[in-house]
Amino acid sequence: MNGRPAFLTDGDLGLRPAADGVSPWLREALAEEGEPMPAPPFSGSSSADVAIVGGGYTGLWTALNLAERDPSLRVVVFEAHTCGWGPSGRNGGFVNGWWDELATLRQLFGDTAALACAREVAGSVHAIGAWAEREGADIDYRRAGMLTVSTTPLHDGVWAASVTAARELGLAEAFRELSAADVADRCRSPRFRGGALMADGATVHPGRLTRALRRACLSRGVAVHEGTSVRRLMRHEGSVRLRTDSAAGSGELRAGRAILAINAWAAGWPGLRGRVLPWSSWMVRTEPIPELVRDRLGWTGGESIVDGRFSVHYLHVTSDGRIAFGAGGGRPGYDGRIGRSFSDDLAAGRRAATGFRHLFPDLADVRLTDMWGGPIDVSGNHLPQLGTLAGGRVHFAIGYSGNGVAPSHLAGRILAALALDADDPITRLPIVGMRAKRFPPEPLLYIGARILREAMIRREDGEEAGLRPAWWLRELTRLPRRLGYHLGPW
Ligand SMILES: Cc1cc2nc3c(=O)[nH]c(=O)nc-3n(C[C@H](O)[C@H](O)[C@H](O)COP(=O)(O)OP(=O)(O)OC[C@H]3O[C@@H](n4cnc5c(N)ncnc54)[C@H](O)[C@@H]3O)c2cc1C
């Protein structure tokens, strides 16, 4: 290999993440809006009915739900940077249901509750598109299903348990197996083998979705403060006090309820530590190549695609004919900190580029133009956790584990209902108040996660090359499962 990573072109090797950490999605969406000024930072003292920390999908859907349920409510959103600066403006654009998680959901919650959860998330897949249409927002919503494909004989059938579960629960069409020929009809790659199709899958332009949500919130009277970090939450005489910092100075807001919608940042938040592990996910994007996508890959149906790795590759075609390609095998963060490695990690970015080159050798002449990364919030059972902290006035939704676009829409409805003490059936879904197995304390967590990450990558890279993992590598990568986490390969 003479020191050069396999498959990468000279152009790939020259590619760098943007220095300001802003993803191309958000950059494009801001340019389309005419580079608006950020919303004013917060300082001084004030009060509100509900204060929301975090201006990503979770925070904005919650704010929108609250404002629509009761227009008289004073709702305030605090965002440390710009709305969508976090993963909501950086993600892979997959809006997918949970039918591919059905076997796990059944095991954890039983048939009835598993179905209730999967139906609600499928409802969100549809509702996001319907909302954008009502709102007149162009978010590039395209509902064409999600393909899970195998790229090595060792991953054949990774979908089998959930396909069986869907069939047994009378929803065979929700997640059904495809032959290798069916997969090739949808997208040609010399690596793709068989697969499975989930009908409830769509794609969006992540930047446009966040900005559309932000506009919708502002138009309903939600107060948004960007460039404002919430440093502390305190309970005080029947209310919550939020201490903030911004360029305008420090501030204090008294609110009846507070919502923590801070994704991977929750790993460092008192009361939520140990519930999620921050991990980086990295993406690259090609130049626009609509003709090549059609002629060389025959990928014209708009399906999003994931492979069978735990350090998953995820890809879709954008409305301007680019391939957006992600790789989940980034790195863990230490002690709940979201440091520079989440936005400036060339090695992790190049893993995504290598994945793209590996799956599509027929596109060797295509340029990659963008590279970026961000944190995901891995929870012990790979599912989001919603709940209420001691005292009953602070609600949270975290732990999407890199699959938050559709579930954050559901979370917004649930959090709004919790904040209003509304007797809504969705607040009784088992993901509300669920206690996933906690992660061990630092430095054990970081050391263990780094070792397991190296082992997992080694195992899955080997499997992709057709190599059966050595027994010790298989045993090591199964350790999270043996310890009771729903994480990692079997
Ligand atoms: C590279 C990448 C690809 C992904 N691809 C997909 C995909 O294709 N499909 C999918 O379903 N999911 C995907 N995800 C995950 C998905 O993006 C998230 O689950 C989802 O965006 C979570 O939304 P959120 O609002 O909870 O969090 P975020 O979007 O992270 O928003 C949280 C916000 O809180 C702010 N914040 C944190 N602490 C504070 C504080 N103290 N004060 C004020 N503000 C604060 C942050 O700045 C951030 O903007 C991906 C994630 C990444 C990183």
The ligand as a Tripos MOL2 file, in Angstrom:
@<TRIPOS>MOLECULE
LIG
   53    58     1     0     0
SMALL
NO_CHARGES

@<TRIPOS>ATOM
      1 C1        -22.5860   12.6350   10.3670 C.3       1 LIG1
      2 C2        -23.9430   12.2610   10.9140 C.ar      1 LIG1
      3 C3        -24.8300   11.5870   10.0900 C.ar      1 LIG1
      4 C4        -26.0960   11.2330   10.5730 C.ar      1 LIG1
      5 N1        -26.9860   10.6710    9.7100 N.ar      1 LIG1
      6 C5        -28.2510   10.4240   10.1130 C.ar      1 LIG1
      7 C6        -29.2260    9.9730    9.1850 C.ar      1 LIG1
      8 O1        -28.9670    9.8530    7.9910 O.2       1 LIG1
      9 N2        -30.4740    9.6980    9.6510 N.ar      1 LIG1
     10 C7        -30.7940    9.8410   10.9740 C.ar      1 LIG1
     11 O2        -31.9300    9.5410   11.3510 O.2       1 LIG1
     12 N3        -29.9010   10.3500   11.8530 N.ar      1 LIG1
     13 C8        -28.6500   10.6620   11.4520 C.ar      1 LIG1
     14 N4        -27.7600   11.2170   12.3280 N.ar      1 LIG1
     15 C9        -28.2190   11.5350   13.6880 C.3       1 LIG1
     16 C10       -29.1340   12.7600   13.6840 C.3       1 LIG1
     17 O3        -28.5150   13.8140   13.0060 O.3       1 LIG1
     18 C11       -29.4550   13.1580   15.1300 C.3       1 LIG1
     19 O4        -29.9730   12.0390   15.8230 O.3       1 LIG1
     20 C12       -30.4530   14.2890   15.2180 C.3       1 LIG1
     21 O5        -30.0430   15.3730   14.4340 O.3       1 LIG1
     22 C13       -30.6190   14.6880   16.6700 C.3       1 LIG1
     23 O6        -31.2590   15.9400   16.7400 O.3       1 LIG1
     24 P1        -31.1950   16.7450   18.0920 P.3       1 LIG1
     25 O7        -31.9710   17.9820   17.9040 O.co2     1 LIG1
     26 O8        -31.5570   15.8630   19.2180 O.co2     1 LIG1
     27 O9        -29.6570   17.0620   18.2960 O.3       1 LIG1
     28 P2        -28.6670   18.1520   17.5680 P.3       1 LIG1
     29 O10       -28.9800   18.3530   16.1600 O.co2     1 LIG1
     30 O11       -27.3090   17.7130   17.9480 O.co2     1 LIG1
     31 O12       -29.0190   19.4660   18.3560 O.3       1 LIG1
     32 C14       -28.5510   19.6770   19.6680 C.3       1 LIG1
     33 C15       -28.1180   21.1200   19.7500 C.3       1 LIG1
     34 O13       -27.9030   21.4440   21.1220 O.3       1 LIG1
     35 C16       -26.9300   22.4580   21.1620 C.3       1 LIG1
     36 N5        -26.4190   22.4800   22.5330 N.ar      1 LIG1
     37 C17       -25.7430   21.5000   23.1780 C.ar      1 LIG1
     38 N6        -25.4760   21.8870   24.4450 N.ar      1 LIG1
     39 C18       -26.0170   23.1240   24.5920 C.ar      1 LIG1
     40 C19       -26.0800   24.0470   25.6750 C.ar      1 LIG1
     41 N7        -25.5450   23.7540   26.8660 N.pl3     1 LIG1
     42 N8        -26.6870   25.2420   25.4870 N.ar      1 LIG1
     43 C20       -27.2580   25.5390   24.2860 C.ar      1 LIG1
     44 N9        -27.2270   24.7010   23.2170 N.ar      1 LIG1
     45 C21       -26.6220   23.5120   23.3780 C.ar      1 LIG1
     46 C22       -25.9120   22.0130   20.1220 C.3       1 LIG1
     47 O14       -25.1590   23.1120   19.6540 O.3       1 LIG1
     48 C23       -26.8000   21.4030   19.0410 C.3       1 LIG1
     49 O15       -27.0460   22.3040   17.9740 O.3       1 LIG1
     50 C24       -26.4660   11.5550   11.9060 C.ar      1 LIG1
     51 C25       -25.5670   12.2250   12.7270 C.ar      1 LIG1
     52 C26       -24.3240   12.5720   12.2410 C.ar      1 LIG1
     53 C27       -23.3650   13.3090   13.1330 C.3       1 LIG1
@<TRIPOS>BOND
     1     1     2 1
     2     2     3 ar
     3     2    52 ar
     4     3     4 ar
     5     4     5 ar
     6     4    50 ar
     7     5     6 ar
     8     6     7 ar
     9     6    13 1
    10     7     8 2
    11     7     9 ar
    12     9    10 ar
    13    10    11 2
    14    10    12 ar
    15    12    13 ar
    16    13    14 ar
    17    14    15 1
    18    14    50 ar
    19    15    16 1
    20    16    17 1
    21    16    18 1
    22    18    19 1
    23    18    20 1
    24    20    21 1
    25    20    22 1
    26    22    23 1
    27    23    24 1
    28    24    25 2
    29    24    26 1
    30    24    27 1
    31    27    28 1
    32    28    29 2
    33    28    30 1
    34    28    31 1
    35    31    32 1
    36    32    33 1
    37    33    34 1
    38    33    48 1
    39    34    35 1
    40    35    36 1
    41    35    46 1
    42    36    37 ar
    43    36    45 ar
    44    37    38 ar
    45    38    39 ar
    46    39    40 ar
    47    39    45 ar
    48    40    41 1
    49    40    42 ar
    50    42    43 ar
    51    43    44 ar
    52    44    45 ar
    53    46    47 1
    54    46    48 1
    55    48    49 1
    56    50    51 ar
    57    51    52 ar
    58    52    53 1
@<TRIPOS>SUBSTRUCTURE
     1 LIG1         1 GROUP 0 **** ****
